Amino acid sequence: MYLDIDCLKPITSLSWHSVPSEEYGIIKEECYKVGKYKLLMYKKPLILSNESLVEIEYSMIVKLDGENILTINLEKDDLRALSIKFNCSLKEMQSEYKTKSNYGSLHCVLYSSNDKEDLGIYTGDMDIMSLRLFFIETLLDTLECFDEVEAL
């Protein structure tokens, strides 16, 4: 995702259907400062939208001046919600996704106020250390930031 850092606007609940709530699910030990950015990690955060079509396993929010400007989620499509949205059976959705589960594969998705980029299926480890490294590296590469990471 190409980002013009100087033009990033805050992500709001109206930006995307899968914006995590900053109120629930924060992992207090996983909050960092990198240059002018604050990075906050969440586990199974609530979603702000009433029309959520995904379940978020983990998320990291990037804040600048107190505003969420970039979010990375490990999320999976909720096939039950999608079947209702598209007025088809759950079995049809499962067939389309080639699964017997109620959820699609776990994807890494990056959000800014204007852009969404699916980075593909996440196949990495799900322990906190692996997730932290993955999220921070991905976000810092996206922001082209080379400052040191400090725990808050």
ZAMI-206494 format. One record per residue: residue in three letters; x negated, y, z negated of N, C-alpha, C, O in turn. Coordinates in steps of 0.001 Angstrom, whole numbers, m for minus. Each point is the difference from the previous one (the first is absolute). Example, Ala and Ser with C-alpha at 12.3 -4.5 7.8 and 13.67 -1.06 7.14 Angstrom:
! ZAMI-206494
+-----+---------+---------+---------+---------+---------+---------+---------+---------+---------+---------+---------+---------+
! res !     npx !     npy !     npz !    capx !    capy !    capz !     cpx !     cpy !     cpz !     opx !     opy !     opz !
+-----+---------+---------+---------+---------+---------+---------+---------+---------+---------+---------+---------+---------+
! ALA !  m13190 !   m5690 !   m7800 !     890 !    1190 !       0 !    m900 !    1200 !       0 !   m1036 !     m19 !    m665 !
! SER !    1386 !    1069 !    1385 !    m820 !    1190 !     m60 !     770 !    1090 !    m730 !    m509 !    1108 !    m169 !
+-----+---------+---------+---------+---------+---------+---------+---------+---------+---------+---------+---------+---------+
//
This chain:
! ZAMI-206494
+-----+---------+---------+---------+---------+---------+---------+---------+---------+---------+---------+---------+---------+
! res !     npx !     npy !     npz !    capx !    capy !    capz !     cpx !     cpy !     cpz !     opx !     opy !     opz !
+-----+---------+---------+---------+---------+---------+---------+---------+---------+---------+---------+---------+---------+
! MET !    m850 !   m1169 !       0 !     850 !    1169 !       0 !    m895 !    1231 !       0 !    m895 !     125 !    m835 !
! TYR !    1138 !     775 !    1764 !    m723 !    1266 !      18 !     749 !     985 !    m891 !    1207 !     192 !     145 !
! LEU !   m1936 !     425 !   m1061 !     607 !     968 !    m900 !    m733 !    1324 !      75 !   m1230 !      37 !     m44 !
! ASP !    1963 !    1031 !     156 !    m576 !    1328 !    m173 !     241 !     352 !   m1460 !    1091 !     430 !    m372 !
! ILE !   m2115 !    m616 !    m450 !     122 !     150 !   m1449 !     573 !    1360 !    m373 !     762 !     110 !    m961 !
! ASP !   m1119 !     916 !    1705 !     456 !    1356 !    m329 !    1488 !     209 !     276 !     592 !     961 !    m492 !
! CYS !       5 !   m1842 !    1263 !    1415 !     167 !     377 !     923 !   m1025 !    m652 !    1189 !     m37 !     315 !
! LEU !   m1709 !    m795 !   m1217 !     847 !   m1019 !    m617 !    1042 !     636 !    m905 !    m308 !     845 !    m840 !
! LYS !    1537 !   m1270 !    1033 !    1103 !     460 !    m837 !     330 !   m1098 !   m1000 !    m339 !   m1161 !     225 !
! PRO !     995 !    1511 !   m1324 !     368 !   m1024 !    m990 !     976 !   m1021 !     578 !     868 !     331 !     807 !
! ILE !   m1032 !   m1578 !   m1239 !     940 !   m1059 !     346 !    1170 !     113 !    m974 !    m204 !     112 !   m1209 !
! THR !    1419 !    m142 !    1730 !    1191 !      85 !    m849 !     833 !   m1261 !     161 !    m290 !    m853 !     838 !
! SER !    1318 !     752 !   m1647 !     891 !   m1160 !      93 !     715 !     m46 !    1351 !     501 !   m1053 !     395 !
! LEU !    m448 !    2163 !     306 !     648 !      31 !    1314 !    m968 !    m325 !    1136 !     424 !    m203 !    1137 !
! SER !   m1734 !     153 !   m1442 !   m1000 !    m260 !    1039 !     123 !   m1414 !     565 !     m15 !    m192 !    1216 !
! TRP !     136 !    m795 !   m2105 !      31 !   m1407 !     390 !     902 !    m768 !    m944 !     252 !     446 !   m1119 !
! HIS !     239 !   m1594 !    1556 !     876 !    m813 !    m850 !    m776 !    m780 !   m1047 !     612 !    m606 !    m880 !
! SER !   m1933 !     599 !     946 !    m783 !    m791 !    m954 !   m1021 !     833 !    m768 !   m1141 !    m417 !    m202 !
! VAL !    1574 !    1597 !    m218 !    m850 !     843 !    m847 !     155 !    m483 !   m1439 !    1109 !     m28 !    m533 !
! PRO !   m2230 !    m353 !     m99 !     108 !    m475 !   m1388 !     254 !    1141 !    m971 !    m470 !    1122 !     191 !
! SER !    1220 !   m1431 !   m1227 !     218 !     950 !   m1080 !   m1294 !     123 !    m791 !    m670 !    m998 !    m263 !
! GLU !     325 !    2203 !    m111 !   m1210 !     216 !    m791 !     268 !    m192 !   m1490 !    m917 !      97 !    m815 !
! GLU !    2161 !    m366 !     461 !     390 !    m114 !   m1400 !    m144 !   m1413 !    m559 !    m184 !    m178 !   m1205 !
! TYR !     266 !    m819 !    2072 !      42 !   m1384 !    m468 !   m1078 !    m850 !     658 !    m251 !     113 !    1199 !
! GLY !    m373 !    m951 !   m1987 !    m938 !    m974 !     530 !   m1450 !     440 !      33 !    m848 !    m733 !     509 !
! ILE !     536 !    1914 !   m1041 !   m1389 !     462 !      47 !    m880 !    m928 !    m843 !     391 !    m436 !   m1083 !
! ILE !   m1566 !     149 !    1594 !   m1000 !    m777 !    m734 !    m958 !    1042 !    m580 !    m882 !     495 !     703 !
! LYS !    1051 !    m170 !   m1959 !    m717 !    1124 !    m618 !   m1513 !    m150 !      64 !    m716 !    1001 !      36 !
! GLU !     218 !   m2233 !     m22 !   m1443 !    m221 !      58 !    m545 !     158 !    1418 !   m1212 !     m50 !     206 !
! GLU !    2091 !     240 !     764 !    m403 !      71 !    1398 !     314 !    1371 !     605 !     639 !      99 !    1047 !
! CYS !   m1095 !     942 !   m1718 !     175 !    1373 !     479 !   m1386 !     610 !     167 !    m855 !    m129 !    m876 !
! TYR !     642 !     792 !    2002 !   m1338 !     463 !     356 !      20 !    1417 !     545 !    1021 !     496 !     476 !
! LYS !   m2171 !     130 !    m560 !    m219 !    1305 !     605 !   m1119 !    m178 !    1011 !   m1042 !    m580 !    m304 !
! VAL !    1266 !    1082 !    1501 !    m999 !     m44 !    1063 !     m13 !    1385 !     633 !     912 !     354 !     748 !
! GLY !   m1935 !     420 !   m1044 !     m48 !    1369 !     501 !    1231 !     762 !    m467 !     266 !      77 !   m1199 !
! LYS !     476 !     479 !    2129 !    1203 !     772 !    m336 !    1263 !    m860 !     m70 !    1090 !     517 !    m241 !
! TYR !   m1237 !   m1834 !     453 !    1143 !    m900 !      31 !     136 !    m793 !   m1298 !    m986 !    m304 !    m672 !
! LYS !    2223 !     m17 !     342 !     312 !    m883 !   m1116 !     673 !   m1233 !     597 !     937 !     130 !     787 !
! LEU !   m1406 !   m1330 !   m1153 !     539 !   m1256 !     518 !     656 !    m763 !   m1140 !    m623 !    m249 !   m1032 !
! LEU !    1886 !    m122 !    1226 !     779 !    m695 !   m1022 !     511 !   m1318 !     559 !     610 !     m37 !    1069 !
! MET !    m865 !   m1044 !   m1799 !     403 !   m1331 !     474 !    1247 !    m470 !    m743 !     152 !     240 !   m1197 !
! TYR !     740 !    m918 !    1930 !    1276 !    m473 !    m532 !     190 !   m1482 !     302 !    m459 !    m513 !    1021 !
! LYS !    1147 !    m157 !   m1937 !     406 !   m1391 !     222 !    1520 !     m57 !       3 !     654 !     445 !    m943 !
! LYS !    m108 !    m995 !    2011 !    1455 !    m133 !     178 !     753 !    1288 !    m369 !     914 !     m23 !    m824 !
! PRO !   m1307 !    1141 !    1440 !     705 !    1249 !    m314 !    1422 !     m23 !     539 !     303 !    m695 !     969 !
! LEU !     551 !    1461 !   m1609 !    1342 !     201 !     544 !    m140 !     840 !    1261 !    m990 !     706 !     189 !
! ILE !    1987 !    m797 !     659 !     m10 !     754 !    1251 !    1025 !    1117 !    m113 !    1114 !    m212 !    m479 !
! LEU !   m1502 !    1412 !     927 !     858 !    1167 !    m152 !    1274 !     m73 !     834 !    1050 !     473 !    m435 !
! SER !   m1129 !   m1052 !    1613 !    1141 !     m40 !     903 !    1054 !    m995 !    m464 !    m317 !   m1060 !    m540 !
! ASN !    1561 !    1419 !     759 !    1104 !    m928 !    m269 !      86 !   m1065 !    1087 !     629 !   m1042 !    m189 !
! GLU !   m1254 !    1306 !    1308 !      69 !    m914 !    1139 !   m1346 !    m698 !     193 !    m584 !      49 !    1082 !
! SER !     110 !    m682 !   m2115 !   m1297 !    m662 !      82 !     126 !   m1303 !     768 !     870 !    m824 !    m280 !
! LEU !   m1745 !     655 !    1241 !      m2 !   m1207 !     813 !   m1241 !    m837 !    m259 !    m240 !    m996 !     682 !
! VAL !    m554 !    1407 !   m1678 !   m1225 !    m718 !    m340 !    m109 !    m169 !   m1503 !     696 !     660 !    m772 !
! GLU !   m1587 !   m1561 !     375 !    m404 !    m115 !   m1393 !   m1488 !     302 !     m31 !    m772 !    m573 !     768 !
! ILE !     372 !    1471 !   m1655 !   m1407 !     375 !    m119 !    m631 !    m805 !   m1126 !     463 !      39 !   m1140 !
! GLU !   m1519 !    m767 !    1469 !    m729 !    m765 !   m1012 !    m967 !     916 !    m748 !       0 !      35 !   m1231 !
! TYR !    m820 !     702 !    1972 !    m962 !     939 !    m561 !     m43 !    1234 !     882 !     290 !     m61 !    1195 !
! SER !    m657 !    1183 !   m1802 !     m69 !    1248 !     727 !   m1081 !     875 !    m614 !    m295 !    m108 !   m1190 !
! MET !    m294 !     976 !    2004 !    m880 !    1030 !    m528 !     400 !    1316 !     650 !     120 !     105 !    1221 !
! ILE !      80 !     878 !   m2060 !     413 !    1331 !     437 !   m1193 !     938 !    m116 !    m737 !     m28 !    m986 !
! VAL !     558 !     866 !    2015 !   m1038 !    1027 !     m33 !     688 !    1331 !    m261 !     922 !     391 !     716 !
! LYS !   m1386 !     298 !   m1753 !     565 !    1302 !    m330 !   m1040 !    1083 !     244 !   m1189 !    m174 !    m266 !
! LEU !    1668 !    1278 !     774 !    m806 !    1200 !     184 !     812 !    1148 !    m565 !    1125 !     241 !     439 !
! ASP !   m1673 !     455 !   m1389 !     709 !    1100 !    m670 !    1348 !    m459 !    m549 !     985 !     736 !      62 !
! GLY !    m946 !   m1954 !    m599 !    1205 !    m526 !    m636 !    1038 !    m568 !     948 !    1047 !    m467 !    m448 !
! GLU !   m1307 !     496 !    1746 !     964 !    m485 !     996 !    m490 !   m1291 !     655 !   m1189 !    m145 !     281 !
! ASN !    2109 !    m790 !     m41 !    m308 !   m1250 !     698 !    m190 !     323 !    1479 !     950 !     369 !     691 !
! ILE !   m2192 !    m513 !    m208 !    m270 !     303 !    1414 !    m270 !   m1237 !     839 !      34 !      58 !    1229 !
! LEU !    m305 !   m1190 !   m1898 !    m316 !   m1223 !     727 !     320 !   m1178 !    m903 !    m303 !      28 !   m1193 !
! THR !     909 !   m1055 !    1751 !     356 !   m1189 !    m771 !    m367 !   m1234 !     801 !     206 !     m60 !    1212 !
! ILE !    m753 !    m922 !   m1912 !    m268 !   m1289 !     620 !     771 !   m1048 !    m796 !    m110 !     m68 !   m1225 !
! ASN !     881 !    m736 !    1921 !     813 !   m1041 !    m637 !    m392 !   m1377 !     501 !    m374 !    m170 !    1161 !
! LEU !     462 !    m803 !   m2044 !      63 !   m1394 !     405 !    1471 !    m345 !    m142 !     512 !    m129 !   m1113 !
! GLU !     153 !     m17 !    2223 !    1452 !    m157 !     m11 !     430 !   m1136 !     912 !    m714 !    m406 !     917 !
! LYS !    1913 !     m89 !   m1209 !     573 !   m1047 !     850 !    1456 !     348 !     266 !     717 !     497 !    m868 !
! ASP !    m307 !    m777 !    2099 !    1376 !     281 !     396 !     963 !    m856 !    m808 !    m230 !   m1194 !    m194 !
! ASP !    1307 !    1809 !    m274 !    1061 !    m690 !    m721 !    1008 !    m473 !    1047 !     801 !     788 !     502 !
! LEU !    m847 !   m2058 !    m184 !     833 !    m527 !    1088 !    1484 !      62 !    m321 !     825 !     125 !     906 !
! ARG !    m475 !    m210 !   m2187 !    1415 !     125 !    m374 !     500 !    1402 !     324 !    1073 !     166 !     580 !
! ALA !   m1858 !     842 !    m959 !     399 !    1389 !     277 !      44 !     267 !    1502 !     897 !     686 !     491 !
! LEU !   m1865 !   m1230 !     228 !     m24 !     192 !    1451 !    1187 !    m681 !     679 !     554 !     531 !     963 !
! SER !    m165 !   m1701 !   m1458 !    1139 !    m697 !     613 !    1288 !     803 !    m185 !     851 !      30 !     889 !
! ILE !    m713 !     615 !   m2036 !    1164 !     862 !    m231 !     m69 !    1225 !     897 !     992 !     373 !     627 !
! LYS !   m2159 !     250 !    m565 !    m188 !    1210 !     811 !     315 !    m262 !    1471 !     648 !     813 !     658 !
! PHE !   m1113 !   m1961 !    m146 !     188 !    m302 !    1416 !    1195 !    m898 !     276 !     195 !    m459 !    1126 !
! ASN !     608 !     208 !   m2166 !    1228 !    m759 !     142 !    m234 !   m1364 !     661 !     659 !    m368 !     971 !
! CYS !   m1617 !    m356 !   m1533 !    m246 !   m1359 !     482 !    m224 !    m893 !   m1218 !     m95 !     490 !   m1126 !
! SER !      14 !   m1766 !    1347 !    m143 !    m919 !   m1133 !   m1447 !     m37 !    m496 !    m941 !     301 !     734 !
! LEU !     805 !    m674 !   m1984 !   m1329 !    m174 !    m577 !    m769 !   m1062 !     777 !   m1201 !     143 !     228 !
! LYS !    1879 !   m1191 !     174 !    m642 !   m1073 !     775 !    m596 !     535 !    1307 !   m1083 !    m417 !     410 !
! GLU !    1799 !    1342 !     240 !    m522 !     609 !    1231 !   m1284 !     781 !    m289 !    m968 !     m78 !     756 !
! MET !     974 !     829 !   m1855 !   m1182 !     775 !    m379 !   m1162 !    m939 !    m326 !   m1135 !     243 !     411 !
! GLN !    1418 !   m1304 !   m1143 !   m1046 !    m967 !    m343 !    m569 !    m647 !    1258 !   m1206 !    m227 !      97 !
! SER !    2057 !     m64 !     842 !    m449 !    m578 !    1264 !    m889 !     998 !     755 !   m1049 !    m366 !     531 !
! GLU !    1480 !    1618 !    m493 !    m773 !    1063 !     664 !   m1381 !     164 !    m637 !    m993 !     192 !     701 !
! TYR !     937 !    m268 !   m2017 !   m1258 !     173 !    m741 !    m769 !   m1315 !    m175 !   m1097 !     m19 !    m560 !
! LYS !    1682 !   m1062 !    1040 !    m612 !   m1331 !    m105 !    m347 !    m349 !   m1449 !   m1136 !    m342 !    m329 !
! THR !    2161 !     442 !    m525 !    m177 !    m311 !   m1418 !    1293 !    m547 !    m573 !    1076 !     195 !     566 !
! LYS !   m1188 !    m873 !   m1682 !    1185 !    m437 !    m738 !     188 !     865 !   m1239 !     956 !    m174 !    m756 !
! SER !   m1871 !    1096 !     562 !      32 !     907 !   m1145 !    1008 !    1130 !     246 !     463 !     203 !    1122 !
! ASN !    m141 !     513 !   m2178 !     843 !    1190 !     128 !    m830 !    1237 !     337 !     534 !    1103 !     113 !
! TYR !   m1844 !   m1296 !      46 !    m904 !    1119 !     277 !    m923 !    m336 !    1160 !    m321 !   m1163 !     242 !
! GLY !    m100 !    2203 !     471 !    m982 !    m153 !    1054 !   m1402 !     m84 !    m599 !    m163 !     m43 !   m1219 !
! SER !    m837 !      20 !    2083 !   m1394 !     m54 !    m428 !    m399 !    1304 !    m685 !     590 !    1052 !     243 !
! LEU !   m1592 !   m1141 !   m1094 !    m525 !    1164 !    m702 !    m859 !     822 !     957 !   m1003 !    m485 !     523 !
! HIS !    1410 !    1732 !    m302 !    m714 !     905 !     910 !    m577 !    1160 !    m782 !     530 !     406 !   m1035 !
! CYS !   m1624 !     115 !    1550 !    m574 !    1228 !    m530 !     493 !    1132 !     891 !    m202 !     m20 !    1215 !
! VAL !     853 !    1013 !   m1831 !     572 !    1103 !     769 !    m452 !    1314 !    m619 !      72 !     192 !   m1214 !
! LEU !    m534 !     700 !    2064 !    m515 !    1309 !    m407 !     996 !    1069 !     419 !     462 !       9 !    1141 !
! TYR !    m126 !     898 !   m2064 !     989 !    1049 !     259 !    m578 !    1378 !    m275 !    m680 !     208 !   m1004 !
! SER !     954 !     729 !    1899 !    m173 !    1422 !    m283 !    1387 !     605 !     186 !     959 !    m728 !     256 !
! SER !    m838 !    2030 !    m378 !    1338 !     599 !     138 !     577 !    m192 !    1398 !    1217 !     m87 !     162 !
! ASN !   m2084 !      21 !     848 !     471 !     m87 !    1384 !    m273 !   m1324 !     687 !     630 !    m320 !    1008 !
! ASP !   m1564 !    m453 !   m1546 !    m427 !   m1209 !     703 !      56 !   m1224 !    m893 !    m153 !      74 !   m1220 !
! LYS !     376 !   m1194 !    1871 !      m7 !   m1308 !    m658 !    m848 !    m918 !     871 !     180 !     m57 !    1216 !
! GLU !   m1109 !    m664 !   m1849 !    m829 !    m930 !     754 !     m24 !   m1342 !    m707 !    m407 !     m98 !   m1158 !
! ASP !     847 !    m934 !    1865 !     m58 !   m1361 !    m522 !   m1397 !    m519 !     292 !    m380 !    m162 !    1160 !
! LEU !    m385 !     m97 !   m2215 !   m1375 !    m464 !     150 !     m88 !   m1515 !     147 !   m1093 !    m556 !     103 !
! GLY !    2243 !    m106 !     m94 !      35 !   m1437 !     231 !     278 !    m807 !   m1251 !     185 !     542 !   m1090 !
! ILE !    m160 !   m1842 !    1274 !     267 !    m927 !   m1104 !   m1170 !      47 !    m967 !   m1160 !     m53 !     410 !
! TYR !    1471 !     153 !   m1697 !   m1032 !      15 !   m1040 !    m300 !   m1440 !    m393 !     892 !    m732 !    m429 !
! THR !   m2141 !     333 !     575 !    m403 !   m1363 !    m326 !   m1034 !     m30 !   m1122 !    m524 !   m1060 !    m343 !
! GLY !     237 !    2225 !    m224 !    m997 !      72 !   m1062 !     520 !    m564 !   m1308 !    1157 !    m403 !    m116 !
! ASP !   m2050 !     389 !    m865 !     361 !    m469 !   m1332 !     949 !     983 !    m667 !      16 !    1187 !     327 !
! MET !     767 !   m1690 !   m1255 !    1000 !     833 !    m680 !    m410 !     370 !   m1426 !     829 !     483 !    m772 !
! ASP !   m2095 !    m703 !     413 !    m426 !     432 !   m1330 !    m257 !    1508 !      41 !    m266 !     564 !    1062 !
! ILE !     346 !      70 !   m2206 !     m82 !    1463 !     m84 !   m1311 !     537 !     576 !      11 !    1012 !     700 !
! MET !   m1123 !   m1658 !    m977 !   m1276 !     497 !     504 !     m35 !      10 !    1528 !    m443 !     977 !     603 !
! SER !     905 !   m2056 !      21 !      29 !     m76 !    1466 !     941 !    1042 !     586 !    m328 !     653 !     990 !
! LEU !    1497 !    m500 !   m1603 !     970 !     989 !     474 !    m553 !    1412 !    m136 !     127 !     812 !     917 !
! ARG !    m742 !    m521 !   m2060 !    m582 !    1325 !    m230 !   m1015 !     324 !    1095 !      62 !    1067 !     611 !
! LEU !    m994 !   m1985 !    m363 !   m1022 !     230 !    1021 !     614 !     188 !    1386 !    m397 !     893 !     748 !
! PHE !    1359 !   m1736 !    m417 !     658 !     100 !    1304 !     711 !    1345 !     158 !    m191 !     694 !     999 !
! PHE !    1009 !    m328 !   m1986 !     743 !    1259 !      75 !    m941 !    1199 !      86 !     159 !     861 !     865 !
! ILE !   m1134 !    m810 !   m1761 !    m885 !    1162 !     m41 !    m813 !     106 !    1288 !    m114 !    1091 !     559 !
! GLU !    m449 !   m2188 !     m79 !    m773 !      50 !    1249 !     871 !     451 !    1169 !    m414 !     838 !     801 !
! THR !    1611 !   m1390 !    m705 !     899 !     362 !    1107 !     380 !    1472 !     m73 !     m28 !     701 !    1012 !
! LEU !     380 !    m231 !   m2200 !     404 !    1397 !    m142 !   m1153 !     967 !     249 !     176 !    1014 !     675 !
! LEU !   m1350 !   m1321 !   m1212 !   m1136 !     899 !     188 !    m446 !      28 !    1460 !    m415 !    1045 !     502 !
! ASP !     497 !   m2188 !     180 !    m290 !      m4 !    1444 !    1008 !     866 !     747 !    m372 !     761 !     893 !
! THR !    1633 !    m875 !   m1256 !    1054 !     781 !     655 !    m195 !    1494 !    m244 !     180 !     815 !     905 !
! LEU !    m550 !    m466 !   m2141 !    m199 !    1407 !    m362 !   m1379 !     518 !     391 !    m283 !    1192 !    m126 !
! GLU !    m575 !   m2097 !     604 !   m1383 !     348 !     306 !    m653 !     700 !   m1192 !    m633 !    1046 !     141 !
! CYS !     802 !   m1643 !   m1303 !    m515 !     533 !   m1247 !   m1150 !    m883 !    m474 !     112 !   m1225 !      m5 !
! PHE !   m1208 !    1848 !    m390 !   m1188 !    m753 !    m395 !    m417 !     304 !   m1444 !   m1121 !    m315 !    m400 !
! ASP !    2013 !     922 !    m373 !    m294 !     337 !   m1392 !      m1 !   m1247 !    m856 !     529 !   m1038 !     398 !
! GLU !   m1125 !    1142 !   m1580 !     m15 !   m1115 !    m938 !    1367 !    m215 !    m622 !     764 !     943 !    m206 !
! VAL !    m475 !   m2192 !     m85 !    1259 !    m373 !    m651 !    m229 !      12 !   m1504 !    m923 !    m640 !    m505 !
! GLU !    1782 !    1381 !    m210 !     m97 !      81 !   m1460 !    1323 !    m460 !    m595 !    1072 !     344 !     498 !
! ALA !   m1161 !   m1128 !   m1573 !    1218 !    m409 !    m702 !     563 !    1218 !    m738 !    m754 !     850 !    m473 !
! LEU !    2075 !    m773 !     380 !     647 !    1087 !    m755 !     196 !    m419 !   m1442 !     528 !     772 !    m801 !
+-----+---------+---------+---------+---------+---------+---------+---------+---------+---------+---------+---------+---------+
//
